[in-house]
């Protein structure tokens, strides 16, 4: 289903360069041309690091977003951006980020900006690696919007966002992108308390118009804001419902969980490819290539090589750049060692 066995890939995000963090805090000092140059340069930096690490699949590192999903709210009409959070001090958690208040019908007449992200990636990347785009799904996006008015609860907000995300997916495919991750971490975080079959139905309707026109994947994790999870770190509540997700690849967070529930990849591999999170983005322990190779061999005990890909557990935006690069480099080298053993 994919280019070759034991593929190396990423989820989406990559750390911002320090200069970009500084510039983002002083945007008033820059003109439109300066900002466009910064965006281009940041994508070039992210692409450089991923290529230097040797990845088979790369992204733009989500360098022009605020977090993996927060920038999308700036494209929406019908909301009043960011009320003050209830808690501002103490250890970081999601309650330190405010919610957007609804003011009318949710619309995105300019789209969500992902087509422009893909174009910047195309401009920066040389021939060779597969180019992937990641976009949050409607249920995850709904989590930062306070229900109200015509949208009485989170489900209603999700339904309003669903056609907006679907239209963006159609535009991304029309632009030529052939690999897309629809990122729905909120579904995996809250499957323990909600109906997982309802989540599958939402996902199906989101991707129905692009299914078969690109390689689709999704990422099932437990949250990574400031390297902290927000849901019970078990996959069991999601299945068997999530076996019905209409995707070509499912990504699982495994390294930070010491490969608990690793046997689950066997069942997933009967239905689609499985990308195993094989380095821990929440830890500053840099896994050596030999340890990565041992983890790959463990996965091969449960699933065939032609069904397996390998990636970090989650996006790398919450990991320092030096560590993110070292983890990717060692991940690629560890997988290469097993490829040699397997003759692939």
Phi, psi and omega in degrees: 000340180240183186298315180200163181295157174054050182284146176254134187212182177224168179279307181179298189278155176220152182302144173287143168299152181303322182293330178288321176301315180296314181297322181297334179275356182223044186298333182294346182271358186242148174269172181303320180293323177298316181296318179298321178294319178298316179300313180299314182295322180295320177295319177302318180296316181294317178297317179303311183297319181293321177292319179296328177288336176096021183295148174280328182234131180232164175233183174277004181072007183052040185290339183257016177249159168262109188062185184280344183221346190293330182294335185296334181293337177291344178269351185269138168261150180100010177227152173257114192295132163049087167291159180295136178292155181289331181233129182246345185239166179094183182303143184291140176198172185297336181286358174268005175244124184289167177254153180273137182268135179286138177235353181178200181290135180284125179218159175219072185297337179265006188077195182247006174087000186285331177298318177295323176298315180298321180295320177296323177294316177302317182294328186269335189269138174280170174298148176130285184289154173286137180258127183238144175243141176243138180219133178291145178279173187292328180291317177297316179298328182293340186294339182258011180246127180282118180302151179171169180061232181286352183248096192282339181207180183297326179298319180293320176297318178302315181297326178289326181279336186304309179294334177293314178293318180300317178297322178294319176301317178299320180292323179295316178296318179298331179283352176111358181289133183242008176217119185225133169257122172266108190270115180232060181298332179296328178296316180286330179291326188246010178298336181292338184240352179244173179281110183294334177291329175294321176300316180299319178298318177298315181297316180302314182290331178294319189257001190302325185278347179246356180298131183088350180258352178203169174275117184257138173222167172219160186240118180255105179227185186242019179096147182212026179293119185053036178064029179240137175280160179235355180228167175301132189270063179223136177275341186308319182296341183278337187247148015276357186306314187288351171298339183271002178299129184278072183229163176269341182207138174245130179259133180241142174276114185236319189298316183289348181253018179054034176061031171298145180063026182298332180299340181296334182294336178295317180290321178296319183294343175287342187246325181199180176288158178229128177258119185264126173289110192246354169233146188268110181283349180270356185238147175264013168284122181269106183296123179289157182305322181296324178289321176300315180301319178297323178292322176297317179298322176300315180297324180292344174287343185245338184213148181287155184302324184284357175253357189253137166234165180224143186204171167295162180303322188209185172298158186260009186295338181264009182244137179303146187299319181299321181285321179300315180295316181298320179295317179295316181300313181290327177299312180297318181294319179297318177294322179300321179300318180286326175303318178297317178298322184274348182071034180240000000 
